[in-house]
Amino acid sequence: MHTNRIPSLSRGYTLVELAMTLLVIGLLASMAVNSYRDSVIKTRRAEAQASLTRLQLQQERWRALNPSYASANELGLSGQSVDGHYEWSVPVANTTSYVLRAAATSSGSQNRDHQGPVDCKVLEVDQTGQHHPSECWR
């Protein structure tokens, strides 16, 4: 016995299938953008750390020739990093100690920098080589 089958017509995707596809694409794009943003922030933090390390060397050279550590002006620090993501300062500079600081600018993306629960917007290093906050220097 032969049965007549009616061929099913496949005309495309349903609205639900299209909406689900767009939802999945949107979620994947959102995750990719967040991951990219996090890596950019960490890269900029690493650049600030490298700059603070260079400034440490400048401080030690200065101190070898002078009776105290250098102020921001004596080090020739401009107010902001070249890329504008950090503001440089030397909050402490005397005969025995110094603190070098890189603080994220209030309008930049570095203002959202964190390492787990620790806020990494302000990075500091002192004459003993202590990094603050230490979690942000790992």
C-alpha positions as CSV (number, residue, x, y, z in Angstrom):
1,M,0.0,0.0,0.0
2,H,1.3,3.4,-1.0
3,T,0.5,6.4,1.1
4,N,0.5,9.8,-0.3
5,R,2.6,12.1,1.8
6,I,2.3,15.8,1.6
7,P,5.8,17.3,1.5
8,S,6.5,19.7,4.3
9,L,7.2,23.2,3.2
10,S,10.3,24.8,4.7
11,R,10.2,28.5,4.0
12,G,12.8,29.7,6.5
13,Y,13.1,30.4,10.2
14,T,10.3,31.2,12.6
15,L,10.3,34.4,14.5
16,V,11.2,32.5,17.7
17,E,14.2,30.8,16.1
18,L,15.4,34.2,14.8
19,A,14.9,35.8,18.3
20,M,16.8,33.0,20.0
21,T,19.7,33.3,17.5
22,L,19.9,37.0,18.1
23,L,19.8,36.5,21.8
24,V,22.7,34.1,21.7
25,I,24.8,36.3,19.4
26,G,24.1,39.3,21.8
27,L,25.2,37.3,24.8
28,L,28.4,36.2,23.2
29,A,29.2,39.7,22.0
30,S,28.6,41.1,25.4
31,M,30.9,38.6,27.0
32,A,33.6,39.3,24.4
33,V,33.4,43.1,24.9
34,N,33.6,42.7,28.7
35,S,36.6,40.4,28.4
36,Y,38.3,42.8,26.0
37,R,37.7,45.8,28.3
38,D,39.1,43.9,31.3
39,S,42.3,43.0,29.4
40,V,42.7,46.6,28.3
41,I,42.4,47.8,31.9
42,K,45.0,45.2,33.1
43,T,47.4,46.2,30.3
44,R,47.1,49.9,31.2
45,R,47.7,48.9,34.9
46,A,50.9,47.1,33.9
47,E,52.1,50.1,32.0
48,A,51.5,52.3,35.1
49,Q,53.4,49.8,37.2
50,A,56.3,49.9,34.8
51,S,56.3,53.7,34.9
52,L,56.4,53.7,38.7
53,T,59.3,51.3,38.7
54,R,61.2,53.6,36.3
55,L,60.3,56.5,38.7
56,Q,61.8,54.5,41.6
57,L,65.1,54.3,39.7
58,Q,65.0,58.1,39.0
59,Q,64.3,58.7,42.7
60,E,67.4,56.6,43.7
61,R,69.6,58.4,41.2
62,W,68.4,61.7,42.5
63,R,69.0,60.7,46.1
64,A,72.5,59.6,45.3
65,L,73.3,63.2,44.3
66,N,71.1,65.2,46.7
67,P,70.3,65.3,50.4
68,S,66.7,64.1,50.0
69,Y,64.4,62.4,47.6
70,A,62.9,64.3,44.7
71,S,59.5,66.0,44.5
72,A,57.3,65.6,41.4
73,N,58.7,68.8,39.9
74,E,62.3,67.7,40.5
75,L,61.6,64.4,38.8
76,G,60.0,66.3,35.9
77,L,56.6,64.5,36.3
78,S,53.8,66.0,34.3
79,G,50.3,65.8,35.9
80,Q,49.1,62.9,33.7
81,S,50.5,60.0,32.0
82,V,51.1,60.4,28.2
83,D,47.9,58.4,27.5
84,G,45.9,60.3,30.0
85,H,44.8,57.3,32.0
86,Y,46.8,58.1,35.2
87,E,47.7,61.2,37.2
88,W,51.2,61.0,38.7
89,S,52.2,62.4,42.1
90,V,54.8,62.2,44.8
91,P,52.8,62.6,48.0
92,V,55.9,62.0,50.2
93,A,59.5,63.0,49.4
94,N,61.9,63.8,52.2
95,T,65.4,62.8,53.4
96,T,64.5,59.2,54.2
97,S,61.4,58.2,52.3
98,Y,59.2,58.7,49.3
99,V,55.9,57.5,47.9
100,L,55.2,57.5,44.2
101,R,51.5,57.4,43.1
102,A,49.6,56.6,39.9
103,A,45.9,57.4,40.3
104,A,43.4,56.6,37.6
105,T,41.8,59.7,36.1
106,S,38.2,60.2,37.1
107,S,36.9,60.2,33.6
108,G,38.9,57.2,32.2
109,S,38.2,53.5,32.0
110,Q,40.9,52.8,34.5
111,N,38.5,54.2,37.1
112,R,36.8,50.8,37.0
113,D,40.1,48.9,37.7
114,H,39.9,46.1,40.4
115,Q,41.6,42.8,41.2
116,G,38.8,40.8,42.7
117,P,37.3,42.8,45.6
118,V,40.4,45.1,45.8
119,D,40.2,48.6,44.2
120,C,43.2,49.2,41.9
121,K,42.5,52.8,40.9
122,V,45.5,54.0,42.9
123,L,48.8,52.3,42.7
124,E,51.7,53.2,45.0
125,V,55.3,52.2,45.6
126,D,57.6,53.5,48.4
127,Q,61.4,53.6,49.0
128,T,61.4,50.1,50.4
129,G,59.8,48.7,47.2
130,Q,56.5,48.0,48.9
131,H,53.6,48.0,46.5
132,H,50.2,49.2,47.5
133,P,47.7,47.6,47.2
134,S,49.8,44.5,46.9
135,E,47.0,42.5,45.2
136,C,47.1,44.9,42.2
137,W,50.8,44.3,41.6
138,R,50.5,40.5,41.0
